């Protein structure tokens, strides 16, 4: 099949204007080189020691306070694994290139249109993937204040 020059230009324009997303919902996201499900020893190897706070039997939080990063780990068959990663400062890492402090428009350029919750009084958007979800929390000026990567249940 032959494409006319006019149709060829239309096709190229459509390709150029298509939004390139920096994530694939089938590929688990990383924050500071860590994935959901990574072990305690992987966390220590990647980030070093942290303040550890017990939450309930078999569950604890690791706080990297100066960096605005916290991890919740729980016991799975005798191995503590990451269940949740919270980032609340620009230095706490990024997920798909998105960092705390960026405007909503920039976040959507990186990951695509976000779905916002109607039930929350907070400006909370969710990005879904296979076995995970990311909550993006924005302030009234649409600046990202926090993101939370959590295992989907």
N, C-alpha and C positions, 0 to 999 in steps of 0.2 A: 504494500500500500504506500502510495506517495503522499507526502505532506506538503501542502502548498507553503510558500514562504510566509504568507499571512498567518496560517494556522500554526506554523512552526514558531513564529514569534509569540503567539498567544500561549502556546504550550510552555515556552521558555519563561514567559512572564509569570505564568501560574506556578512553575517550579521555584522561581526566585522569590515569589511572594509567600510561598508556603512556609509556615512557621516550623523551624527545626527545633525539636524538643531535646533537651539534654538528658532525658531519662527514658528508660524502657521499663514498663511496669513488670516485666518478667525478670529483670535483673535487680537483685537486692541492692539498695542504696548503701553508701558508706558515709561515715562521719569520722574524720581523723583516721582514716584507714580501717575503721572497725565496722562490722556488720552486726545486725541482730543475730543472736545465736553464737557469737564468738565467745570463747571461754575467758574466765578470769585471768589465766596466764597470758592469753593473747592481749588482754587489756593492759596488764602490767608491762608486757613487752613493748607495746605501742606507746603508752602514755606515762608509764611509771607509777609509783605509789600514789594513793589518794587517801583522803579521809573516808573511812568506812562507817556507815551508820546502819545498824540492824533495823529492819522494818517489821518483820514477822518471821517465824521459823522458816529457814531456807531462802529468805529473800533479804537483800541488803542493797543499799545505795552507795555508790562511789562518787564522792564529790571532788571535783577539780575546781575549787572555789574561785581562784584568781582568774581562771579561764572561762567561768560561766558555764561549765559543762558538768552534767551529772548523768550517771548510768545506773539503771536498776538491773540487778542480776538476780536470777533465781536458780535453785538447784534442779538439774535435770539428770537423773540417773547418776548422782554423785558428782556431777560437774556443774559449777556455777556458770551460767550463760547469760548474755545480755538479752534483756526483754524490752528495754526502753532506753533511748538516748535523748536527753534534753539539752538544748543549747540556748543560752540567753544573752550572749554578748558577741560582738563581731569577731572576737578572738577565739571563740569556742568551736570554730570549725565551720564547715559548710556541708550542705547536702545538695548534690547536683549543681554545684556552683552557687547556690543560694546561701547568703549569710545574713545574720541578724543585722538590722540597720538599713537594709535595702528597701526601696519603695515597692509597693504591690505591683506596679507596672513592670518593674525590672524582674521581679519574681516570676510574673506570668510570661515574660519574654523567654525566660529560661526553661520553665516547666510546662507552659501552656495555661489555658483557662482553669482557674481554681473553682471548686465548689464550696460555697459558703453556707454555713449552718444558719437556718432561720430561727432556731430555738434558743440559741445562746445570745446573751447580751453582749458578749465579746465578739470581736471581728475575727472569727476563727474559720479558716479554710482547710479543706482536706484534700490530699492527693493520695489516691489508692493504687496499690500494686498487688502482686501475687504474694500473699502472706505478710504484707506490711501496709502501714499507712503513715502519712506525715501530716501532722497538724501544723499549720502556719498561723500564728497569732499576730494580728496587726493592731496598731493603736488607731485613734480617731483620725490621724493624718495619713493612714494607710502605709505606715512604716512598720516593717517586720520587727516585732519585739522578742519573739521566741519561736523556735520550731521544736517539735517533738516527733521523733521516729519511734514507732511502736509496732510490735508484732500484732497482726490482725488475729482476732479470735473468732 
